Amino acid sequence: MDNLSVPCWKLKAISCIHKLPCLRQFSCRVPIRSPFRFLHFLYNPFIIELIYFLVVSLLGYLALRVTKPGTRTSFKPKDFDLFFTSVSSTTVSSMSTVEMEVFSNTQLIIMTILMLVGGEVFTSMLGLQIARSKIPKCHDNKVDVELNSSNETSIDRIELGLVTLSQLESEKKTYIHNGVKTFDKDSTTIKNKSIRCLAYVVLVYLLVVHIGGSSLISLYIILVPSARQVLKNKGIEIQTFAVFTTVSTFSNCGFVPTNENMIVFKNNSGLLLLLIPLILLGNTLYPVILQFQIWVLEKITKRVEFSYMLKNYNELGYSHMLSGLHSVLLLVTVLGFIAVQLILFCAMEWKSEAMYGLSGYQKFVASLFQTVNSRHTGESVVDLSIISPAILVLFVSMMYLPPYTTFGPAINGGCQQGDTSEKEDIRNPRKTLVESSIFSQVSYLTIFVILICITERQKMKEDPLNFNVLNVVVEVISAYGNVGFSTGYSCKRRLNSEGDCKDACYGLVGRFSTEGKFILILVMFFGRLKKFSMK
């Protein structure tokens, strides 16, 4: 059996085997040679998502390349910078090598689409929709008809003495829940219906958040003259800004159509307060809100599908569905991180240059906005190059943490949702060469920092205040966490003032060499797909 080869004429037979439950288990134990191993490799979830992000990034680059740049400046981005921007938008990293105001309105719309399709909630919803489309509807309809017809004859069968009540219940394997008949928890029918229902719930969630968020931001800008004047001076359309910022904030990208990011709006506390919920709804608190939403729908509609989602979240294969306890612990952890950062940031930066000209209320809102963004979004209301190094190190640690980091007792016997590594190790004691050579996340990041220090070694020698190790670490960890924080580049920090130098509102990576930028592209892809290598 180890040397089993499958002729071409038997391909159809193999596909039929996988449809039979009894034979599917046998077929999984049979090692199949190279062509089928290659197909199995292509169907790996990591490969699928990697191809998805690569294709979207390339299409985004082509779209940005063929469209005309903005007329507000004569600067035209290089092709590699356009590709870097496309990758940064698709991986929701917001690492920038050019100023945002060089892009035209059409290019901003293209970037909006890239951020939307690259966001974690959208990609997870896309996976649910694909899973829903593969579910055979005819099978469920047939089962429903059989259930309804058997309901009419069940009482007659008991009265005739053909079966007992316990035998009938065992035979049908159904139960009554709030007047609705369904299968037991092991049934594939209720699982399929729950996947379909969950796909629609996530889709509605996306639509409501984006429509509501862009509407509120548009309304705020229209009603507040100072915010409206900023966009007027920069030649940015209100609706474009509202939709772009909503998509960027919810997908946790961090791009803003203005060169200064949100620094230019640091006096508009109302706008910052509108964006804070969008940040949390699209990332760290998404499982909590999804769990609460399904709980409310279950209480209102009394549908069994919602009850199944809450009780059998592991069976759905949706990594963002957590248990009730896990959701509560996640909520407490997220709020705890925000509180700790807020206290330290206010203590260190309340009277600093970064908060100059703001009232006490504006300082508090700006501090809250900055600390909430430190996990994964990357929008900024302060210049990170002038804040204290201690806060910068704190932000680095927050950017490194995965979005669903949770402090509390062990969940599901010490394994969180989707953690099957231990089970796989038990079933497969012999690992492949690739599996045995996988390093930890910190090891990979250390390698990336060393590589960038090598490619930029000349600049680190000539311009040590801008190109120091801490700033490089911030850049790498920010790209890995898909955040977008950067200390930027300042001509005032140069030790050698000879030569022309012009300050620009983009990240330090904008001053990297092409090799350094390429390494950071790899880091952004690695960070976007880090869920596959977390173990």
C-alpha positions in Angstrom: 0.0 0.0 0.0 3.0 2.4 0.5 3.6 2.4 -3.2 0.1 3.0 -4.3 -0.3 4.8 -7.6 -3.6 5.9 -9.1 -4.1 5.8 -12.9 -6.0 8.7 -14.5 -9.0 6.6 -15.2 -9.5 6.1 -11.5 -9.6 9.8 -10.6 -13.4 9.9 -10.6 -13.5 6.8 -8.4 -11.3 8.5 -5.9 -13.6 11.6 -5.8 -16.5 9.2 -5.1 -14.6 7.5 -2.3 -14.2 10.8 -0.4 -18.0 11.2 -0.5 -18.5 8.0 1.5 -17.9 8.4 5.2 -16.7 4.8 5.7 -14.1 5.0 3.0 -13.0 8.5 3.5 -11.1 7.6 6.7 -9.4 4.7 4.9 -8.4 6.9 2.0 -6.8 9.4 4.4 -4.4 6.8 5.7 -3.1 5.8 2.3 -0.1 7.8 1.2 -0.5 9.0 -2.4 2.4 9.9 -4.6 3.7 13.2 -5.9 0.8 14.6 -8.1 -1.7 14.2 -5.3 0.7 15.4 -2.7 1.2 18.5 -4.8 -2.6 19.0 -5.0 -2.9 18.5 -1.3 -0.1 21.1 -0.8 -2.0 23.7 -3.0 -5.2 23.1 -0.9 -3.3 24.0 2.3 -5.0 27.0 3.9 -1.7 28.9 4.3 -0.9 28.5 0.6 -4.5 29.6 -0.4 -4.3 32.8 1.7 -0.7 33.5 0.6 -1.8 33.3 -3.1 -4.9 35.4 -2.3 -2.8 38.3 -0.8 -0.2 38.1 -3.5 -2.7 38.2 -6.3 -4.7 41.1 -4.7 -1.4 43.0 -4.1 -0.4 42.6 -7.8 -3.8 43.6 -9.0 -3.7 46.6 -6.7 -0.3 47.6 -8.0 -1.4 47.4 -11.6 -4.5 49.5 -10.8 -2.4 52.1 -9.1 0.1 52.0 -11.9 -2.4 52.7 -14.7 -4.4 55.4 -12.9 -3.2 59.0 -12.9 -1.6 60.4 -9.7 -3.0 63.4 -7.9 -2.6 66.9 -9.3 -1.9 68.5 -5.9 1.9 67.7 -6.3 4.2 67.1 -9.2 5.8 64.2 -7.4 5.2 60.8 -9.1 5.8 57.6 -7.0 8.2 55.0 -8.3 6.8 51.7 -9.4 8.3 49.8 -6.5 6.8 52.3 -4.1 3.4 51.7 -5.7 3.8 48.0 -5.2 4.9 48.6 -1.6 1.8 50.7 -1.1 -0.4 48.0 -2.6 1.1 45.3 -0.3 0.8 47.6 2.7 -2.9 48.2 1.9 -3.7 44.6 1.2 -2.0 43.3 4.4 -3.6 46.2 6.3 -0.1 47.4 7.5 -0.2 51.1 6.6 3.6 51.2 6.2 4.2 54.2 3.9 7.0 55.1 1.6 5.3 58.1 -0.1 3.0 60.8 1.2 -0.7 60.0 1.0 -1.7 63.3 -0.7 0.2 62.3 -3.9 -2.6 59.9 -4.7 -5.6 60.9 -6.7 -9.2 60.4 -5.7 -9.3 57.3 -8.0 -6.2 55.8 -6.4 -7.6 56.4 -2.9 -10.7 54.4 -4.0 -8.5 51.6 -5.2 -6.6 51.6 -1.9 -10.0 51.5 -0.1 -10.9 48.4 -2.0 -7.6 46.8 -1.2 -8.0 47.5 2.5 -11.5 46.2 2.5 -10.7 42.8 0.8 -7.5 42.5 3.0 -9.2 43.0 6.3 -9.4 40.0 8.7 -13.2 40.2 9.1 -13.8 40.3 5.3 -11.4 37.4 4.6 -13.0 35.3 7.3 -16.5 36.2 5.9 -15.3 35.2 2.5 -14.2 31.8 3.8 -17.7 31.4 5.4 -19.4 32.3 2.1 -17.2 29.7 0.3 -18.0 27.1 2.9 -21.7 28.0 2.7 -21.8 27.6 -1.1 -20.3 24.1 -0.9 -23.2 22.9 1.4 -25.7 20.8 -0.7 -29.1 22.4 -0.1 -31.0 19.5 -1.6 -29.8 17.2 1.2 -31.1 19.6 3.9 -34.4 20.0 2.2 -34.9 16.3 1.9 -34.1 15.8 5.6 -36.6 18.6 6.5 -39.3 16.9 4.5 -38.6 13.5 6.1 -38.8 15.1 9.5 -42.1 16.8 8.8 -43.7 13.6 7.4 -42.4 11.4 10.2 -43.9 13.8 12.8 -47.4 12.9 11.6 -46.9 9.2 11.9 -44.9 9.0 15.1 -47.9 9.0 17.4 -49.6 6.3 15.4 -46.6 4.1 15.5 -46.4 4.4 19.3 -50.2 3.6 19.7 -49.9 0.5 17.5 -47.1 -0.8 19.7 -44.5 -0.9 16.9 -42.0 1.2 18.8 -41.6 2.6 22.2 -41.1 6.3 22.9 -37.4 5.8 23.8 -36.8 3.8 20.7 -38.5 6.5 18.5 -36.3 9.2 20.1 -33.2 7.2 19.5 -34.2 6.4 16.0 -34.9 10.0 15.0 -32.1 11.5 17.1 -34.0 14.8 17.4 -35.2 17.0 20.2 -37.5 19.9 20.7 -36.0 23.2 21.6 -38.4 26.1 22.1 -40.9 24.4 19.8 -38.4 23.9 17.0 -37.3 20.4 15.9 -33.7 19.8 15.1 -30.9 17.2 15.2 -28.7 16.5 18.1 -25.4 18.3 18.4 -23.5 15.8 16.3 -25.7 16.2 13.3 -24.2 17.7 10.1 -27.5 19.2 9.1 -27.8 21.7 11.9 -24.0 22.4 11.5 -24.5 23.3 7.9 -27.5 25.5 8.6 -25.4 27.2 11.4 -22.6 27.9 8.9 -25.0 29.5 6.4 -26.6 31.6 9.2 -23.2 32.7 10.5 -22.1 33.8 7.0 -25.1 36.1 6.8 -24.5 37.4 10.3 -20.9 38.4 9.5 -22.0 39.9 6.1 -24.7 42.1 7.8 -22.1 43.0 10.5 -19.7 44.3 7.8 -22.4 46.3 6.0 -23.8 47.9 9.1 -20.4 49.0 10.5 -19.2 50.4 7.2 -22.4 52.2 6.3 -22.9 53.5 9.8 -19.3 54.5 10.3 -18.9 56.4 7.0 -22.3 58.1 7.5 -21.3 59.3 11.0 -17.9 60.6 9.9 -19.4 62.4 6.9 -22.0 64.0 9.2 -19.3 65.1 11.7 -17.2 66.7 9.0 -20.2 68.5 7.5 -21.2 69.9 11.0 -17.8 70.8 12.3 -16.2 73.7 10.4 -12.6 73.0 11.5 -12.6 69.4 10.2 -14.3 70.5 7.0 -11.7 73.2 6.4 -8.8 70.8 6.8 -10.2 68.6 3.9 -11.0 71.7 1.8 -7.5 73.0 2.1 -6.1 69.6 1.1 -8.5 69.1 -1.8 -9.9 65.9 -0.3 -13.6 65.0 -0.9 -15.6 64.5 2.2 -17.3 61.3 1.1 -14.0 59.8 -0.1 -12.4 60.7 3.3 -15.3 59.2 5.2 -15.4 55.9 3.4 -11.6 55.6 3.2 -11.1 56.3 6.9 -14.0 54.0 7.9 -12.6 51.0 5.9 -9.1 51.7 7.0 -10.0 52.0 10.7 -12.3 49.0 10.8 -9.8 46.7 8.9 -7.1 48.0 11.2 -5.0 49.3 8.4 -4.3 52.8 9.6 -4.0 54.7 6.4 -5.6 58.2 6.3 -5.8 60.4 3.1 -3.9 63.2 4.8 -0.1 63.4 4.9 -0.1 64.0 8.7 -2.4 61.0 9.4 -4.7 62.0 12.3 -2.3 64.6 13.7 -4.1 67.3 11.7 -7.4 66.3 13.5 -6.0 66.1 17.1 -8.2 69.0 18.1 -11.3 67.2 16.8 -12.0 65.0 19.8 -15.4 64.0 18.4 -13.9 62.5 15.3 -11.4 60.6 17.4 -14.2 59.2 19.6 -16.1 58.0 16.5 -13.0 56.1 15.3 -12.2 54.4 18.5 -15.2 51.9 18.4 -14.4 51.1 14.8 -10.9 50.1 15.8 -12.1 47.7 18.4 -15.0 46.3 16.4 -12.7 45.3 13.6 -10.0 43.5 15.5 -9.5 42.8 19.2 -13.1 42.9 20.3 -14.6 41.4 17.1 -15.1 37.9 18.7 -16.7 39.5 21.8 -19.2 41.6 19.7 -19.9 38.6 17.4 -20.6 36.4 20.5 -22.9 39.1 22.0 -24.7 39.6 18.6 -25.4 35.9 18.2 -26.6 35.7 21.9 -29.1 38.5 21.3 -30.3 37.0 18.0 -30.8 33.6 19.8 -32.9 35.3 22.5 -35.0 37.2 20.0 -35.5 34.6 17.2 -35.3 31.4 19.3 -33.7 29.7 16.3 -31.7 26.6 17.0 -28.9 27.7 14.7 -27.8 30.5 17.0 -28.0 28.2 20.0 -25.8 25.7 18.2 -23.2 28.4 17.4 -23.0 29.3 21.1 -22.7 25.8 22.3 -20.7 24.2 19.5 -18.5 27.0 18.3 -15.6 24.6 17.8 -17.6 22.6 15.2 -18.1 25.6 12.9 -14.4 25.9 12.0 -14.6 29.7 12.4 -11.6 30.9 14.4 -13.3 34.0 15.6 -16.0 32.1 17.4 -15.0 31.8 21.0 -16.6 30.4 24.1 -18.5 32.7 26.4 -15.7 32.5 29.1 -13.0 33.1 26.5 -14.9 36.2 25.2 -15.2 37.7 28.7 -11.5 37.1 29.4 -10.6 38.7 26.0 -12.8 41.7 26.8 -11.1 42.1 30.2 -7.6 41.7 28.7 -8.2 44.3 26.0 -9.6 46.9 28.4 -6.8 46.1 30.8 -4.1 46.7 28.1 -5.8 50.0 27.2 -6.0 51.2 30.8 -2.3 50.4 31.5 -1.2 52.1 28.3 -3.4 55.1 29.0 -2.1 55.6 32.5 1.5 55.4 31.5 1.1 57.5 28.4 -0.7 60.3 30.3 1.9 60.1 33.1 4.8 60.4 30.6 3.4 62.7 27.8 0.8 64.9 29.5 3.1 68.0 29.5 5.3 66.9 26.6 5.7 68.6 23.2 3.5 66.1 21.6 0.5 67.4 23.6 1.2 71.1 23.1 -1.8 73.3 22.5 -4.4 70.9 23.6 -6.9 71.3 26.5 -7.1 68.7 29.3 -10.1 67.0 27.6 -8.4 66.9 24.2 -5.2 65.5 25.8 -7.2 62.7 27.4 -9.1 61.8 24.2 -5.9 62.0 22.1 -4.1 59.7 24.6 -6.9 57.2 24.5 -6.9 57.3 20.7 -3.2 56.7 20.5 -3.1 53.8 23.0 -6.1 52.0 21.4 -4.3 52.3 18.0 -1.1 50.7 19.4 -2.4 47.2 19.1 -3.1 46.8 15.4 -4.5 49.9 13.7 -1.6 52.5 13.6 -3.4 55.8 13.2 -1.6 58.5 15.1 -2.4 61.9 16.6 1.2 62.5 17.9 4.6 62.4 16.4 6.2 59.2 17.6 9.7 60.5 17.2 9.3 63.0 20.0 7.6 60.7 22.6 9.7 59.1 25.4 11.6 55.9 24.6 9.8 54.1 27.4 6.4 54.6 25.7 7.9 53.6 22.4 9.1 50.3 23.9 5.6 49.8 25.4 4.1 50.3 22.0 6.5 47.8 20.5 5.4 45.2 23.0 1.7 45.9 22.3 2.3 45.7 18.5 3.9 42.3 18.9 1.0 40.7 20.8 -1.6 38.7 18.7 -5.0 40.3 18.6 -6.7 37.7 20.8 -4.1 37.6 23.5 -6.0 36.6 26.7 -4.9 36.4 30.3 -6.9 34.0 32.5 -7.4 30.3 33.3 -6.7 27.7 30.7 -9.5 27.4 28.1 -10.6 24.1 26.6 -8.1 22.1 28.5 -5.3 24.4 27.8 -5.8 24.6 24.1 -7.5 27.6 22.5 -9.7 27.7 19.5 -8.1 26.1 16.5 -5.1 24.7 18.5 -4.6 21.3 17.0 -0.9 21.2 17.1 -0.7 18.9 20.1 -3.2 16.5 18.6 -1.3 16.5 15.3 2.0 15.8 17.1 0.3 12.8 18.8 -1.0 11.4 15.6 2.1 12.2 13.6 5.2 11.6 15.8 7.5 11.9 12.8 7.7 15.5 11.6 8.8 16.7 8.2 12.0 18.7 7.7 10.1 22.0 7.3 8.1 21.4 10.5 11.2 20.6 12.5 13.0 23.8 11.3 10.2 26.2 12.2 11.5 29.0 14.6 9.7 31.1 17.1 8.2 34.4 16.1 10.9 36.4 18.0 13.6 34.4 16.1 12.2 35.4 12.7 11.8 39.1 13.8 15.4 39.1 15.0 16.5 37.8 11.7 14.6 40.5 9.9 16.0 43.3 12.1 19.5 42.0 11.5 19.0 41.9 7.7 17.7 45.5 7.6 20.6 46.6 9.8 22.9 45.0 7.2 21.1 46.6 4.2 21.0 50.0 5.9 24.4 49.9 7.6 25.8 52.8 5.8 22.9 55.1 6.7 23.1 53.9 10.3 26.7 55.0 10.4 26.2 58.4 8.7 22.8 59.2 10.3 22.6 57.4 13.7 19.9 59.5 15.2 17.3 58.7 12.5 18.6 55.2 11.7 19.2 53.7 15.1 18.4 50.2 16.2 15.3 51.2 18.2 13.7 52.9 15.2 14.5 49.9 13.0 12.9 47.6 15.6 9.8 49.8 15.7 9.6 49.6 11.9 9.9 45.8 11.8 7.5 45.0 14.7 5.0 47.5 13.3 5.1 45.7 9.9 4.9 42.3 11.6 1.9 43.4 13.7 0.3 45.1 10.6 0.1 48.3 12.7 1.9 51.1 10.7 3.5 53.0 13.6 6.8 54.7 12.5 9.1 57.3 14.0 9.5 58.8 10.5 12.6 60.7 9.3 13.6 64.2 10.4 16.2 66.4 8.7 16.8 68.1 12.1 18.1 64.9 13.6 20.9 64.6 11.0 24.4 65.0 12.4 25.8 65.9 9.0 23.7 68.8 7.6 25.4 68.9 4.3 23.3 68.2 1.2 19.7 68.9 0.5 17.1 67.4 2.8 13.4 67.8 2.8 11.1 66.5 5.5 8.3 64.3 4.3 5.3 62.8 6.0 5.9 59.1 5.6 7.5 56.3 7.6 11.2 55.7 8.1 10.9 52.9 5.5 10.5 55.6 2.9 14.3 56.3 3.4 15.2 52.6 3.2 17.1 51.1 0.2 15.2 48.9 -2.2 16.5 45.9 -0.5 15.3 47.1 2.9 11.9 47.9 1.5 11.7 44.4 0.0 12.6 42.8 3.4 9.8 44.8 5.0 7.4 43.6 2.4 8.2 40.0 3.5 7.7 41.1 7.1 4.2 42.4 6.2 3.2 39.2 4.5 4.7 37.2 7.4 2.7 39.3 9.9 -0.5 39.0 8.0 -0.2 35.2 7.9 1.3 34.8 11.4 -1.7 32.8 12.6 -0.4 29.8 10.7 3.0 29.9 12.5 2.0 31.0 16.0 2.5 27.5 17.4 
